[in-house]
Amino acid sequence: MSNAFNITDQQRDYSQYGLESNPFPYSPVPAEDPEIYCGQEHVTKQISSTVSSMLATGKSKHLVITGKYGNGKSHTLKYTRSLVRDRDDVVVGYVAQPGEGFLDIYHEFVYDLGFTRLQEIAYEHLATVTRDLTEADPHDAAAMQSLIDEGDILLSEIIPEAIRRLSDITHFADFARAIVHMVYEDTNLYAWQWLTAEGIRYEQRKEMEIHTALDDDTMGVRAFTALKNLLLDLGYTGVFVFVDEFESIARLSSKNEQATLNSIRHLMDQNSSGLCLLFGCAPEVWQDVMSEYHAFSERIGQEVALQPLTSEQLWQLVGNYLERERQTESNAEGMQPFSEESLDLILQRSQGNVRQVLALCSRILDSANDANETEITPEFIQESISDR
């Protein structure tokens, strides 16, 4: 048996630094719900203005956040999403990257909402119909589902009117039928597959009396608009869509890239209220979009750029991470065990790139701990990095 490996689940002890654990991520990929955000004031101000304008007025407003790889676009989008998602009056969806066209964006958005959330929206619509047609007064999705499950309300009493009203709201009868079928146990999975544009067989569509397939960008725009209009009718303020890695459209053929941008443009044109799109995009790709696709870029109109971290911002970022793992009885404070000079060197080495800052801090802290160094100095960093 080889003794070359020494694999153990024993945790490192960072108590000499007054830390419960290494606070820096080993793989600096943004968390789904980030707890720490080291914002750049001009960026947070622009994002806050965009989001607040839509919430306050109901008018659609959109924003592109640019920044080089590792400067925090994904982190910024996910942190903003976590703040907005806490509200009860909006629906929020995250799209990791735009895929091959708008239909992929629509698919990822609905998939991020999830089966349960979409089913709740269907029950909310049935609740509004039930309140109008019967003496029952279901105040939310759970109350509506309870009435149906207990047999107090028969679906046959309300479904025809629910479909008729939803068809009027969305101008998309097949979408209306699919939403309503989300509450039927025997067809809700078919309805979910149709609504997520995964595609279902003709026989499955026929069972729900759905006549069209949701299989191209035009249908995707139509379905998204229908969903947003349903939500506005239910009293929601609007829909937020966070589209990350938008620069990946540059790898598409020129024809497909233009088709994707045109579809998003049509989406914005058809939704002058209740929609907020926030894109994360590499600056060079966004510059190309602005120069080549004026009709699209003019509809967004706003861009804010993430810059490399300054010395002050790096200190804030590192300090926030250290503080999160400080032992309550520890006397350590501030940037310990990092010296002021070592942080200056990390800034220089990383060129202010957030991802590289976090990766360097994580590696260097482990190296210092293994070497039993009480303070991280520039000399130790140079030695530690050169050994790798």
N, C-alpha and C positions, 0 to 999 in steps of 0.2 A: 504493500500500500504506500502511495506517495505521501510524503509529509510536506510537500511544497505549498499546499493550501492550508490556511488557518481560518476556517469559516466558523463564525460564532454569532449568536444572537444577543450577546452581552453588550449593553449600551456603554458608550464612552462616558466618562465622568468629567463634566466641565465645571465642577464646583470651585476649582481654583480661580475661575473667572467670575464666580457668582452667577453662573448660568445653569439652568435646568438641563439644557441641551444645546446643540448647535442651532441657532435661530435661523440660519441662512439655508435656503433650499439647495439640495445637492444637484438637482436638475432645475434650473431657474425658469420653469414654465409657469405661466400665470395660473393661479388657483381659480377654481370655478367661482368662488365667492371670496375675493381677496379681502383680507382684514386690514392690510396696510397699503396706503397709497401716498407716495411722495409726489405731490402734484406740482406742476409748473403753473404759476398763477395765471398766466395768459391763456393756458389751455383749459384749466378748470373754470375760469371765468367764461370762456366761449361756450364750453359744453353746458355749463349751468344756464347761460342765457338761452341757448337753443332749446334745452329741455323745458325750462320754465316758461318760455314763450308759448310752446305747444300746450302745456298744462293750463296756462292762464287764459289763453284765447281760443283754444281748440283748433287754431289754424295750423296746417302742416308746416314743418320746418325741418331742414336737413343739414347735415354737417359732415365734412370729411376731415379725419384726423390723420395727418401724415407724420412720418418719422422713419428713420433708417432702422434696419433690422436690429432688434434688441433694445430699442429706445423706449419701449413701453406701450405700443399701440394696443396690443391685446389686453394687457393689464388695465389700461385706461378704459377700454370698452367694457371689460368684465366688471370693473369696479363701479362704473356708472350704471351698468345693468343691475348690480346688486342693490344700489340705492333706489333706482326707479321701481324695481320689482316689489319693494316693500309696500307700494301703494295698492289700494284695493280698486282704484278706478281706472287702471290701465292694464293692458296685456303686453307682455314683453317676450320677445323671441331672439335667440342668438344664432347666428349662422357662421360657422367656423371659417368657411371660404365659399366663394360663389359657384364653384363647380363648373359645369359645362354650359350653363345658361340660367335664365330666370326660373325655369321650372325646378332646378336644383335648389335655388334660394328659397322658393316657396316650400319645397319639400322639407328642407332643414328647419325652416321657421316653424311649420306646423308640428314637425317631429319634436322640436324643442318644447313646444307647448305641452305635448304629451296627450295620450289617449284620455286619461282621467280628466284633464282640464277641458278638453274639447267636449267631452261628455257632459261636464258641468254646465258648459255654455248652452248645450242643447236643452238640458233641464231648465235652465234659466229662461230660455225662450218659451218652453211649454208652460212655465209658471205664469208668464205674462198673459198667455192665452187663457189659461185656467181661471185667472182672476177675473177676466172679462166675461167668460162664458158660464161660470158656475158661481156658487156662493162660497166656495173654498178660497182661502187666502194664503197660498204658499209664498213665503217671503224670500226664499232662496232656492238654490238647486237641491239641497239636501231635503228641504221640506216637500218639494215637488216629487222627488224620487220616493219619499216615504208614502205620500198619498197614492202613488201608482202601485208601489209594492204591496200596500195594505188593501188595495182594491177599492179605495174611496173614490178614485177617479179612474175611469176606463179610458185607455188610449184611443179607442174608437170614437169617443166623444169629442176629443180635442185635436187629433192628428190632422184631419182634413183642413180645419181652420188654421192650424199651425203651419202647414205647408203653404196654404194660400197666402197667409200674411208674410211668411218668410220669402216667398217668391216675389211679392210686391216690394219688399225691402231690398232684396239683393238683385232683382231682375235676372235671376239664375235659378230656374226651377229644379234642375238636377242637384245643385248645391243644397237647396232647401230640403230636398228629399234625403240627401246623404246626412245632413245634420240631424234631422228627425230620426233617422234610422240608428243614430248613435245610442238611442235609449232602448232599442230592441235587442234582447239577448241573442237571438238567432242570426241577426244581420249586422250587429255593431262592428264586428271585425271587418266585414266587407266595406261598410261605410267608412271606417277608419282608413282602410287601404286606398279607397277612392279619394278621400279627402287629403291624404298625404301624397297623392300622385304616384303611388307605387304600382298602380295598374291592377285591374281585376278582370276576370273572364266575363264574356257577354252574358252568360247565364246568371252570374252573380249580380251584374248591373240590372238585368231584367227583373230579378227578384225584388229589387228596390224601386223599380220603375224609373231607373236612371238611363237616359238615352245616349249620353255622350261620354267619351273617355277624357280624362284629365291628363293629356299626354303631350302638350306643347306649351311654349312660353305664353302664347296668347291666352290659352285656357288657364295657365297659372296666374296671370295678372287678373283675369276675371274672377277666379276663385278667391284670391287674396282680397280683392276689393269687396267681394261679397261677404267675406268673413269680417272685414273691418266695418262694413255698414251694419251688419248684424250686431256687432259689439256696441256701436254708437247708439243703435236703437234700444239696446238693453241698458243704456245710461253710462257706459264707459266713456272716459274722456278721449281715449285714443289708443293707438298701437305703436309700440316702439320696436324697431328692427335694428339689431346690431350686426353689421356684416363685416367680418374680419378678413384679413388677408385679401383685400380686394385687388391687390396687384396681380393676383394669379390670373385675372382675365387676360393679361398680356401674353400668356402662353396659348391662348385660344387662336384659332385662325382669324384672320381679319373679318371674315364674314360673321363668324360666331360671336366675336367680341362686339361688333356693331349691333348684332341682334340682341345680345344681352343688355347692352347700354340702352338700346331703343325700348326694350321691354320695361326697364326700370324707369325710363323717361315717361312711358305711357302710364305706369303705375302712379307716378307723381302727378301727372296731368289729371288722372281720374280721381285723385284723392287730395283735394285741396284743403280738406279738413281731417283732423284725427289721425294723422300719420307723421311719424318722426323716424327718419332713416339716419343712422350714424355709421359711417364707413371708416375702417382702418386701412390705409393704403400707403405703399412706398411712395416717396415724393416724386421719383423719376417717372413712375407709371402715371401718377395723377397729372403731372405736367403734360404727358403725352395725351391723356384724355382731354384735358382742357384745350389743347391746341388742335386736336383732330375731331373732337365730338362736341362742338359748341352747344348744340341743342340739349345735350345731357348736362354738361358742366354748368351751364347757365341756370339750370333749374335747382341746382344745389346752392351755388353762389357763395358758399362759405367754406373756408379751409382754415385749419389751425395746425401748426407744426410743432411736434415735440422736438426739443433740442437736447443735445447731450447734457448730462448733469453738470451743474456748477459745483464748486467746492462746498458751498453752503448746503446745496440740495443733497449731495452725497452724505454729508454729516447727518442730515436729518433722516435720510433713508437708513443708514447703518444704525443710527441711534434708535430708531423705531423698532428695528428688528431685534437689537440687543435688549431693549426694554421689555419686549414681549416675553423673553425667556429668563429675565432676572429672578433670582431666588429672593423671596421676600425678606429673608434674614441677612441678605448679602450687604456688605459695605461698598461693593463695587458700584460705580455710577458712570454716567457719561458714556464715553467711547471705550472704556476699558474692556478688553486688554489692548485695543488698538491705540497706538500713539498718534499724535497729530501728524507727525511726519509720515507714518506708515499709510495713513489715509490719503495724504497728498500723492504718495507713490501709487496707490491703488487707482486714484483718479487719473493719473498720468498713464498707467498701464492699460486701463480700460477705455481711455479717451471719453469718459463720461457715459459709456454705454451701460444702461441699467442691468441688463442681463449679465454682462461681463463683471460688473461690480459685485453682484450677488454670488456669482460662481467663484470669483477670486476670494471673497471674504469667507465663503464656506470652506474652500480648500485650505486656505492659510490658517484658519482657526483650528482645523483638525490637525494640521502639521504642527502648529505651536503646542497643541495639547499633547500630541504624541511625543514631542521633544521636551515636554515639561517646561516650556518657556512661560514665564510669568507675564511678559509684555511682548507685544508684537511690534517689532521695529522695522525700519526700512531694510536694514541689513539682513534680518531674518527672512523678510519677504524675498529679497534678491536670492538668498541661498535656497529658500524653499522652491521658488519658481525654477531656478536653474537646475535643480535636482530632478525635475519632472520631464 
